[in-house]
Amino acid sequence: MAEELVAAAIVPGMPHLLATTDAAPSWARLAAAVRTTGDRIRAAGAEVVVMVSTQWFTVLGHQVQLDPHLVGEHCDENWYRYPFGRQRYDLRVDTELSSAWADEIDRAGLQSRRTHYDGFPIDTGTMTAMNLLDPEHRLRLALVSCNLYAGPEAMATVGAAATAAARRHGRRVAVVAVTGLSSALIQRWISPADDLVADPGHEEWDRRMLDLVVAGKQTEALAQREEYATRAQADSQFRAYPFLTGAGLERLGTGELLAYGPIWGTGAAVVNWTQEE
């Protein structure tokens, strides 16, 4: 087993997980599962979290973040009326690894775009995930955008480029996809206690896909990805999953589903993979 990949995860990126009062039971369970994921990533010896978030989306190329220190305060454009709609972020980027990742993307025949300017708008998914995974800011990051026109093969290539760069530079990495599952938001204000997956058919598809993903049935999961995207309005067509498989997910064996539940009508899950003994 290659030493560079020590853990992987799927985590949600909606800020509801940061609610400290009046949280839906599912939000609390999912948030606890993301915190557990962070504990496992550190225990596995990861030095860097390699992350794609479906909320950092682009249409031209694959942007790679090269600002070494991203710090600021963010007001979410949708959830600003709630306390969890505002959050601070303090993220440290492994620029050597990130630059090498961009080089590997280019070498593979895709186009990387190196991003480094003051005030860059960090997406809610990245900061929400990292505030739960790594609240004490112990881990460095390597961040890539989710290209809305990239097919599964391209996303897999971007994932493979990440672990190739990690291997080249001797980094132990955890690869994390910040993504939702079904994405049918409830189109009205609700009390958190009333939250549920908006469509029972969407939940059925979420669980069907999770069963394949957790069992390590990558070929079957990838084969059903397009139908899943259509039937359950899967977040960004579940394109974050090929990113994980391309990064070498099969090396980590089967996964573990830590939590599944609704976030304002959408389906969300936390899945972990770590090196098997």
N, C-alpha and C positions, 0 to 999 in steps of 0.2 A: 504494500500500500504506500502510495506517495505521501510523504510527510507534510506536504504543504496544506492539504485539506483536512482539517481536524473536526469540523462540525458544519452543519447547514440547518437552515430553518425557514419556515414560512410564518410570517407574523402579520397581523393587520396593521393598518396605518391611520385609522380614523381616531381623532383626538378624544372621543368619548371614553376611551380606556383610561384617560387621565382624570376622570371625574372622581372627586373625593367625597362628594355628598350627592344624595339622590341618584346614585348610579343604578342602572339596571343590573340584575344579578349576572347576566351574561357578560356585561362590560367588566365587572369585577373579576369574573373567572378568567376571561381572556387576558386581562391586565396581569393577573397573578401568573398566568402561564408564560407571558412574555418575560416577566421578571425571572422566572425559573429558567427560561431559555438563556438569558444573559448569564445566570450562574453557571449553567452547563458549558457555555462557550468559554468562559474564563477557566473553568475546571479542565477543559480539554486542552488548554495551553495556547489558545488563539492569541495572536498579537494584533491582528487586523481584522476588522469586519469588512468584507467585500459585499457591497449592497446595491441592489437595484430597487427602486420604488416606483410603482406605477403612477404615483402622483407627481413625479418629476418626469414629465413627458416632453418629447421633442419630435420634430418631423424631419429634421435634416441631420443625418449622422447620429453618432452616439457620443454624447457629451460626457467627458470625464473631468471631475472636479480636481483642480490643482491648487486651490487656496489652502495654505497649511492650517489656518485657524479660522473657522466659521463661528462667529458669535453674534448674538443679537436677540431680538424679541419679535415674535410673529403673532399677527392677528389673523385668524382663519377667516377666509372670505365667506364661509357658510355658517359657521358655528360661533360667531363672535358674541352672540348674546349670552352664551354660557361661560362660566369660569374656565372650562377646559378649552375654550376657543382662543385663549391667549397663552402662549408659553415661550419661555426662554430656551435658547439652544446654545451649546458650547461644544463644538465638534472639532477634533484635530485630525487632519488628513495626512496620511502617509503619502507624501508627494512623490517620493522615489518609486514606490510601488505603482502609484496611479499613473505616473508618466510612462513607466514600463508597460502598463496595461494598455495605454493608448497606443504605444508602439506596436504591441502584439495585435491589437484590433486592425491597425493599418496593414500590418504584415499579412493578416488573414484575408485581405482584399476588401474590407469594409472601411468606412470613413469615421475616424474619431475626431472629436472637436475638443480641444483643451480649454477648459473654462477657468478663468481666474480674474475676477474683478470685484471691487468693493461693493457691498450691498447686494450680492447675488441672492435672489429669492429662494431660499431653501424651502423645500416643500414640506407640507404638514406630515406626510407619511414618514419621511426620513427622521424628522425631529421627534415625532411621537414615538417611533420605534426605539430610537437611541436613548430617549429620556427614560424609557422603561428597561431596555436591555442593559444600559450602562450608566446609571444615574451618577456614579462617581467619576465618570469620564476617564476610565482607565485604558480604554481601547482606542486605537486609531482606526481610521476609516479609509476606504477607497470606494468612491461613489460613481455610478454611471447612470445616465438617463435611460428611460424606457421609450424607445423610438416607436411611435404609433404605426409606422408602416413596416416595421421589421417583422418578418415571418419567423416561425419557430426555429428554422435553421440558422438565421442570423442571430437570434437571441442565444442559441446554443453556442455559436461561435464566439460571441462576446463573453459568455461564461467561461468557455475554454481558454480564452485569452487571459482572463483573470488568474486562473490557476497556473497557467504557463508563466505569467509574470511573477507570481509568488514563488514558483519553483526556481526560476532564474535568480531571484534575489533572496532566497532563503527565508521567506516569510511563512509562518504558520497562520492560516486564515480560516475564518468561519464565513461561509457564503450565505447571505440572508436575502430573501425575497420579501419585500414589503408589499403585500397585495391583499385585496379582498377576494371573496369567492363570488357568489351571486350578488348582483349590484342593484337590485330594485329598491331604491330608497322609498320609505313611506313619505308621501307627498303632503304631509301636514305636521303640525307640531303635536307631539305626543308626550305623555308622561313616561319617564324611563321604564317604569314598572309595566307599561303596556307594550314594550318592544317585543317583536317577534319577526321571524323571517317572513317577508311580505307574501310570498307565494309558496304554498306547500310543495308544488312541483319543483321550485328552485331548491328547496331544502333537500328534496330527494336526489336531485342531480349533484348538489354539493357533497352529500354523503357518499354517493356513488363514486365521484372523482376522488374524494379523500381516501376511500377504501383502496383504490388502485395506487394512489400516491404513497400511502403509508406502507403498503405491502411490497413496494419496490417494483411494481409492474409498470415500468416506464413506457414500454412500447405500447401497451394498451391505453395508458393514460394519455399519451401523446396522440394516439389514433382517435381518441374520443374528444380531444380538446376543442375542435371546431364545433362539434355538435353541442358540447357543454356550453360553449360561448353563446350559441344561438338559443338553446333551451332555457338557460338560466341567466342570461345577460352577464356572463362572467366578466369580472373586472379585467379590463384591457385584454379580453379574449384569453385570459389565463396565460399570457405570454411570458410571465415571470417564471413559470415552471420549466420551460425549455432552457431558460438561463441557468437554473440549478442543475439540470441534467447535463448540460454542456460543461459545467464546472467540475463534473466528476461525481455526481451524487451516488452513482452505483457503488463507488468505493466504500460508502458508509453503510451499505446494507439497507435493512428495513428501517422505517421511521416509527415515530410514536406521536399519536394525536393527543396533545395535552388538553385542548379545549376546542369546542365548536359552539357557536351561538350567534344570535342576531346583534347587529349594530344598526339601529334605526332602519330596520327592515332588510338590510343586506345580510348575507351570510359571511361569517368570519371564522378563521381557525388558526390555531397555533400548532405547528408540526415541527418536531425536532429530529435531527439525525446527528449521531456522534460516532466516533470510531468504535468499532466493536472490539471487545477484548480478544 
